Amino acid sequence: MALSARLRLRGSRCFDYVYQRGLIYHGKWMSLRIIFERREYLSQKLQDLPASPFRCSVVVSTKVSKSSVRRNFLRRLLHEILQNNLCAINRDHANRNLDLNPRKFRSRWLILSLKPGSNNVSSLTLMGECISLLAKAGLES
């Protein structure tokens, strides 16, 4: 299942901002980039959506696999992992009654990039590494 539009990071300005200024956490098979949001980089349509604690994207280059079928499988797998973990964090925020007003709350933007060679790794290994990178970045549920 894909991430909802509210949780997805889109747009070249957003990606450039995260790549240039974000903190990087490296794992053996993937890396995680994270930074606080800059809402002015979002399109007007996305700015009008309700605030969310996170917006994230998964990058799987052709260096990982030449087959688009395999790249899409890996992307869907990581979307599912992110959805399960980040939705749990979102529920924790809702349970604490945090005000998600965009003027008072700054969400985080995440980009998860697979490294070459991660194509041959099991799904469980990728899941474990993804969860450990989220924990390393302080985003565990």
Backbone torsions as a table, in degrees:
resi	resn	phi	psi	omega
1	MET	NA	134.5	-177.9
2	ALA	-78.5	158.0	175.8
3	LEU	-67.1	147.0	177.9
4	SER	-69.8	159.9	-178.4
5	ALA	-59.0	-30.6	-179.9
6	ARG	-66.6	-26.5	-176.9
7	LEU	-101.8	-4.4	-175.9
8	ARG	-91.2	142.4	175.0
9	LEU	-99.6	126.6	-177.5
10	ARG	-138.0	153.6	173.7
11	GLY	105.9	137.7	-176.4
12	SER	-65.8	-33.4	178.9
13	ARG	-64.5	-39.2	178.2
14	CYS	-65.0	-45.8	-179.5
15	PHE	-64.0	-44.4	178.9
16	ASP	-59.5	-42.9	179.7
17	TYR	-61.4	-45.5	-179.2
18	VAL	-67.3	-43.0	-178.9
19	TYR	-66.3	-36.0	-176.4
20	GLN	-81.0	-35.1	-170.9
21	ARG	-120.6	-5.0	-174.8
22	GLY	-77.5	155.2	172.5
23	LEU	-76.8	142.5	-177.1
24	ILE	-114.7	131.9	173.1
25	TYR	-117.9	120.4	-176.0
26	HIS	-100.2	138.8	169.2
27	GLY	-119.4	-179.0	-179.4
28	LYS	-70.4	-36.6	-173.6
29	TRP	-112.7	-8.8	-179.7
30	MET	-156.4	165.7	175.1
31	SER	-130.7	151.0	-179.2
32	LEU	-121.1	127.0	175.2
33	ARG	-111.1	136.9	-176.0
34	ILE	-142.9	143.1	178.4
35	ILE	-159.7	157.6	173.6
36	PHE	-71.2	147.5	-174.2
37	GLU	-67.4	157.9	166.7
38	ARG	-128.6	96.1	-173.5
39	ARG	-59.4	-25.3	-179.2
40	GLU	-68.2	-16.8	177.1
41	TYR	-81.2	-15.9	178.4
42	LEU	-77.6	152.6	174.0
43	SER	-66.1	158.2	-177.6
44	GLN	-58.5	-37.3	179.0
45	LYS	-60.4	-42.2	-179.7
46	LEU	-75.7	-30.3	177.8
47	GLN	-65.1	-28.7	-178.4
48	ASP	-78.6	-15.9	177.3
49	LEU	-69.8	153.4	177.7
50	PRO	-60.8	150.1	180.0
51	ALA	-65.9	148.1	177.8
52	SER	-133.8	146.9	-180.0
53	PRO	-60.8	-22.0	-176.6
54	PHE	-143.0	150.2	164.1
55	ARG	-132.2	133.5	-176.4
56	CYS	-140.9	161.8	179.0
57	SER	-145.0	153.6	177.8
58	VAL	-117.6	129.7	179.7
59	VAL	-114.2	122.7	177.0
60	VAL	-128.0	105.7	-175.7
61	SER	-83.7	170.9	178.1
62	THR	-70.5	-12.7	174.7
63	LYS	-69.5	-25.3	178.3
64	VAL	-73.6	-48.2	178.4
65	SER	-156.5	138.4	177.3
66	LYS	-75.5	-20.7	-177.6
67	SER	-83.1	121.0	179.0
68	SER	-66.2	-28.9	178.2
69	VAL	-62.6	-45.6	179.6
70	ARG	-67.6	-41.5	178.9
71	ARG	-61.9	-42.5	179.0
72	ASN	-66.8	-35.9	175.8
73	PHE	-61.6	-46.8	179.5
74	LEU	-63.4	-41.0	178.8
75	ARG	-62.5	-45.0	179.2
76	ARG	-64.4	-39.1	178.2
77	LEU	-60.6	-47.6	-179.2
78	LEU	-69.6	-33.4	174.6
79	HIS	-60.8	-42.4	179.8
80	GLU	-63.9	-43.7	178.5
81	ILE	-61.4	-47.2	179.7
82	LEU	-63.3	-42.6	-179.6
83	GLN	-59.9	-46.4	-178.7
84	ASN	-63.9	-44.9	-176.6
85	ASN	-76.3	-44.4	-177.6
86	LEU	-73.1	-31.8	175.8
87	CYS	-66.7	-34.3	175.5
88	ALA	-64.4	-39.8	177.5
89	ILE	-66.9	-41.4	177.7
90	ASN	-60.1	-40.4	178.0
91	ARG	-64.1	-39.3	177.6
92	ASP	-60.8	-42.0	178.0
93	HIS	-63.2	-42.4	-179.8
94	ALA	-65.6	-38.0	179.7
95	ASN	-66.8	-28.5	178.7
96	ARG	-85.4	1.8	179.6
97	ASN	56.6	42.0	176.6
98	LEU	-73.6	141.9	177.5
99	ASP	-81.0	118.2	-179.4
100	LEU	-97.9	29.5	175.1
101	ASN	-63.4	126.4	-175.9
102	PRO	-57.8	-26.3	-179.2
103	ARG	-76.6	-23.9	-177.6
104	LYS	-104.9	-20.6	-171.4
105	PHE	-119.6	133.4	176.1
106	ARG	-112.4	117.3	178.8
107	SER	-82.2	177.4	179.3
108	ARG	-114.0	149.3	174.6
109	TRP	-109.9	135.8	-178.2
110	LEU	-125.5	140.1	169.1
111	ILE	-127.6	123.2	178.0
112	LEU	-105.6	117.5	-176.9
113	SER	-115.4	127.9	175.6
114	LEU	-81.2	144.3	178.9
115	LYS	-96.2	156.4	176.3
116	PRO	-56.5	139.5	-178.6
117	GLY	98.8	-16.0	-179.0
118	SER	-72.6	-10.0	177.5
119	ASN	-63.1	-33.2	-174.8
120	ASN	-91.6	4.8	-176.8
121	VAL	-94.3	148.6	-179.1
122	SER	-68.8	157.5	179.5
123	SER	-62.0	-37.3	179.7
124	LEU	-65.1	-37.8	177.9
125	THR	-64.8	-44.7	178.4
126	LEU	-63.3	-40.2	178.9
127	MET	-62.6	-45.4	179.3
128	GLY	-61.8	-42.2	180.0
129	GLU	-68.2	-38.8	178.2
130	CYS	-61.4	-46.2	179.8
131	ILE	-64.8	-39.3	179.3
132	SER	-68.0	-35.4	176.5
133	LEU	-67.3	-39.5	176.3
134	LEU	-62.5	-39.9	178.2
135	ALA	-67.2	-40.3	178.7
136	LYS	-61.0	-34.2	179.3
137	ALA	-83.6	-1.2	178.9
138	GLY	81.7	26.5	-176.8
139	LEU	-113.9	28.4	-179.2
140	GLU	-78.7	153.8	-179.6
141	SER	-87.6	NA	NA
